[in-house]
Structures are given as structure tokens and as C-alpha cells.
């Protein structure tokens, strides 16, 4: 894959208004690239801005944080019973553990 294509995939393509409207699904401080979420805003205990990945509705999640180097993959399966975003809730704890172990 060309570097230009990879960069386009990891770039947010949503407007501020679209991000605000999709916050319940994407999460706070996130936008959407081509096929994956993109972290647009640095928040405490969260992946750095510029990170990218997928927080799936059924619990399978991954995120790559190029500024700090870790890639986290969490594979859990659970029933999707509501539109309230719960998946990926374990990711902040995993990120703290990985960074503290370095």
C-alpha cells in the first residue's frame, strides 16, 4: 500500500458537526478515517491523537498508537443489547498497563 493511501485511511474525514453527532458511537475525541476510527483529541488515559483502530459493537477492539508505539487488541464477544457504547471500556486500563511496563 502506498504511504499516501495509508495516511488517507488514518486521517479524520468527518466535520466537527458530524463528529459531535456520532460521538455516542465513535466516542469522545474521535473521528472517522477510511474504515477505522481516528483519535482527533488527546484525552487523559486514552490513546494519543493520531491513533487509529476499531472499537467493535460486539467487543472486539484494536487500536494502534504510533506516537507511543503500542498496538492493543482486545477480543471479547458479548451481546449488543443497546446503542449505548460499552465496547472498548477495558482499553484505557490496557493502555496504562502497557505504557507502565515499558
DONU-225462 format. One record per residue: residue in three letters; x, y, z of N, C-alpha, C, O in turn. Coordinates in steps of 0.2 Angstrom, whole numbers, padded with zeros to 4 digits, always signed. Layout:
# residues N
ALAXYZXYZXYZXYZ ...
# end
This chain:
# residues 102
UNK+0004-0006+0000+0000+0000+0000+0004+0006+0000+0009+0006+0004 UNK+0003+0011-0004+0006+0017-0004+0006+0021+0002+0000+0021+0006 UNK+0011+0025+0004+0011+0029+0010+0005+0034+0010+0002+0035+0015 UNK+0004+0037+0004-0002+0041+0003-0008+0038+0005-0013+0041+0008 UNK-0009+0032+0003-0016+0028+0004-0016+0027+0012-0022+0028+0015 UNK-0011+0025+0015-0011+0023+0022-0013+0030+0026-0016+0029+0031 UNK-0010+0035+0024-0011+0041+0028-0018+0044+0027-0021+0046+0032 UNK-0021+0043+0021-0028+0044+0020-0033+0040+0024-0038+0043+0027 UNK-0031+0034+0025-0035+0029+0029-0035+0032+0036-0040+0031+0040 UNK-0029+0034+0039-0029+0036+0046-0030+0044+0047-0029+0046+0053 UNK-0033+0047+0042-0035+0054+0043-0042+0055+0044-0046+0052+0041 UNK-0044+0059+0049-0051+0060+0050-0054+0064+0044-0052+0068+0041 UNK-0060+0061+0042-0064+0064+0036-0071+0067+0038-0075+0069+0034 UNK-0072+0067+0045-0078+0070+0047-0078+0077+0049-0072+0079+0051 UNK-0083+0081+0048-0083+0088+0050-0084+0088+0058-0086+0083+0061 UNK-0083+0094+0061-0084+0094+0068-0092+0092+0070-0093+0089+0075 UNK-0096+0095+0066-0103+0093+0067-0105+0086+0066-0109+0083+0070 UNK-0102+0082+0061-0103+0075+0061-0100+0071+0066-0103+0066+0069 UNK-0094+0073+0069-0091+0070+0075-0095+0071+0081-0096+0066+0085 UNK-0098+0077+0082-0102+0078+0088-0109+0074+0087-0111+0071+0092 UNK-0111+0073+0081-0117+0069+0080-0116+0061+0081-0120+0058+0083 UNK-0110+0059+0080-0108+0052+0080-0104+0050+0087-0102+0045+0087 UNK-0104+0055+0091-0100+0054+0097-0102+0048+0101-0098+0044+0104 UNK-0109+0046+0101-0111+0041+0105-0108+0034+0102-0107+0029+0106 UNK-0107+0034+0096-0104+0028+0093-0097+0028+0093-0093+0023+0094 UNK-0094+0034+0090-0087+0034+0090-0083+0035+0096-0077+0033+0097 UNK-0086+0039+0101-0083+0040+0107-0080+0048+0107-0079+0050+0101 UNK-0079+0051+0112-0077+0057+0113-0070+0058+0110-0066+0054+0111 UNK-0069+0063+0106-0062+0065+0104-0060+0060+0098-0054+0059+0097 UNK-0065+0057+0094-0063+0053+0089-0067+0055+0082-0072+0058+0083 UNK-0064+0053+0077-0067+0055+0070-0067+0048+0066-0066+0043+0069 UNK-0067+0049+0060-0068+0043+0056-0063+0043+0050-0064+0048+0046 UNK-0059+0039+0049-0055+0038+0043-0058+0034+0037-0064+0034+0037 UNK-0054+0031+0033-0057+0026+0029-0057+0019+0032-0052+0015+0031 UNK-0062+0017+0035-0063+0010+0038-0061+0010+0045-0061+0004+0047 UNK-0059+0015+0048-0057+0015+0055-0058+0021+0059-0059+0027+0056 UNK-0059+0021+0065-0059+0027+0070-0052+0030+0070-0047+0026+0070 UNK-0052+0036+0071-0046+0040+0071-0047+0045+0078-0052+0048+0078 UNK-0042+0045+0082-0042+0049+0088-0040+0056+0086-0034+0057+0083 UNK-0044+0061+0087-0043+0068+0085-0041+0072+0091-0039+0078+0090 UNK-0042+0070+0097-0041+0074+0103-0038+0070+0108-0040+0065+0110 UNK-0033+0073+0111-0029+0070+0117-0034+0070+0123-0036+0076+0125 UNK-0035+0064+0126-0039+0064+0132-0035+0060+0137-0031+0055+0135 UNK-0036+0061+0144-0032+0058+0149-0034+0050+0149-0039+0048+0147 UNK-0029+0046+0149-0029+0039+0150-0032+0036+0143-0035+0030+0143 UNK-0031+0039+0138-0034+0037+0131-0028+0037+0126-0023+0040+0127 UNK-0029+0033+0121-0023+0034+0116-0022+0041+0113-0027+0045+0113 UNK-0016+0042+0111-0014+0049+0109-0018+0051+0102-0020+0047+0099 UNK-0019+0057+0101-0021+0060+0095-0017+0057+0089-0011+0057+0090 UNK-0020+0055+0084-0016+0052+0079-0017+0044+0079-0015+0041+0074 UNK-0019+0041+0084-0020+0034+0085-0026+0032+0081-0030+0036+0079 UNK-0026+0026+0079-0032+0024+0074-0033+0016+0076-0029+0013+0079 UNK-0040+0014+0074-0042+0007+0076-0049+0006+0075-0052+0010+0072 UNK-0051+0001+0079-0059-0001+0078-0061-0003+0085-0058-0007+0088 UNK-0066+0000+0087-0070-0002+0094-0076-0005+0091-0081-0001+0090 UNK-0077-0012+0091-0082-0015+0088-0088-0015+0093-0087-0016+0099 UNK-0094-0015+0091-0100-0016+0095-0101-0022+0098-0105-0022+0103 UNK-0098-0027+0096-0098-0034+0100-0092-0035+0104-0091-0041+0107 UNK-0088-0031+0105-0082-0031+0110-0075-0032+0107-0070-0031+0111 UNK-0075-0034+0101-0068-0035+0098-0065-0028+0096-0068-0024+0092 UNK-0059-0026+0098-0057-0020+0098-0049-0020+0096-0046-0024+0099 UNK-0047-0015+0093-0040-0014+0092-0038-0007+0091-0042-0003+0088 UNK-0032-0005+0093-0030+0002+0092-0023+0002+0092-0019-0001+0095 UNK-0020+0006+0087-0013+0007+0086-0011+0015+0088-0015+0019+0086 UNK-0006+0016+0092-0004+0022+0094+0003+0024+0092+0007+0022+0096 UNK+0003+0026+0086+0010+0027+0083+0015+0032+0087+0021+0031+0087 UNK+0012+0036+0091+0017+0041+0095+0020+0037+0101+0025+0039+0103 UNK+0017+0032+0103+0019+0029+0109+0021+0021+0108+0024+0018+0112 UNK+0019+0019+0102+0021+0013+0099+0017+0007+0100+0017+0002+0096 UNK+0012+0007+0105+0009+0000+0107+0003-0001+0102+0000+0004+0099 UNK+0002-0007+0100-0005-0009+0097-0008-0013+0102-0005-0018+0105 UNK-0014-0012+0103-0018-0016+0108-0024-0019+0104-0027-0016+0100 UNK-0025-0026+0106-0030-0030+0103-0034-0033+0109-0031-0036+0113 UNK-0040-0032+0109-0045-0035+0114-0050-0039+0111-0054-0036+0107 UNK-0050-0045+0112-0055-0049+0108-0060-0052+0114-0058-0057+0117 UNK-0066-0049+0114-0071-0052+0119-0077-0052+0114-0078-0048+0110 UNK-0082-0056+0116-0088-0056+0112-0094-0055+0117-0094-0059+0123 UNK-0099-0051+0116-0104-0050+0120-0110-0048+0116-0109-0045+0111 UNK-0116-0049+0119-0122-0047+0115-0123-0040+0115-0122-0036+0120 UNK-0124-0037+0109-0126-0030+0108-0133-0029+0110-0137-0030+0106 UNK-0134-0026+0116-0141-0025+0118-0144-0018+0118-0149-0017+0120 UNK-0139-0013+0117-0141-0006+0117-0137-0002+0113-0131-0004+0111 UNK-0139+0004+0111-0135+0008+0107-0130+0012+0111-0126+0016+0109 UNK-0130+0011+0118-0125+0014+0122-0118+0011+0121-0118+0005+0122 UNK-0113+0015+0120-0107+0012+0118-0103+0009+0125-0102+0013+0129 UNK-0102+0003+0125-0099-0001+0130-0092-0004+0128-0088-0005+0132 UNK-0092-0006+0122-0086-0009+0120-0080-0005+0120-0080+0001+0120 UNK-0074-0008+0122-0068-0004+0122-0067-0001+0129-0062+0002+0130 UNK-0071-0003+0134-0071+0000+0140-0064-0002+0144-0062+0002+0148 UNK-0062-0008+0142-0056-0010+0145-0049-0007+0142-0044-0008+0145 UNK-0050-0004+0136-0044-0002+0133-0040+0003+0137-0034+0003+0137 UNK-0043+0008+0141-0039+0013+0145-0034+0009+0150-0029+0011+0151 UNK-0037+0004+0153-0033+0001+0158-0028-0003+0154-0022-0004+0157 UNK-0029-0006+0149-0024-0010+0145-0018-0005+0143-0012-0007+0143 UNK-0020+0001+0140-0015+0006+0138-0011+0008+0144-0005+0009+0143 UNK-0014+0009+0150-0010+0011+0156-0005+0006+0158+0001+0007+0159 UNK-0007-0001+0157-0003-0006+0159+0003-0007+0154+0009-0008+0156 UNK+0002-0006+0148+0007-0007+0143+0012-0001+0143+0018-0003+0143 UNK+0010+0005+0144+0014+0010+0145+0019+0010+0151+0024+0012+0151 UNK+0016+0008+0157+0019+0007+0163+0024+0001+0163+0029+0001+0166 UNK+0023-0004+0158+0028-0009+0158+0034-0008+0153+0038-0012+0153 UNK+0034-0002+0150+0039-0001+0145+0046+0001+0149+0051+0003+0145 
# end
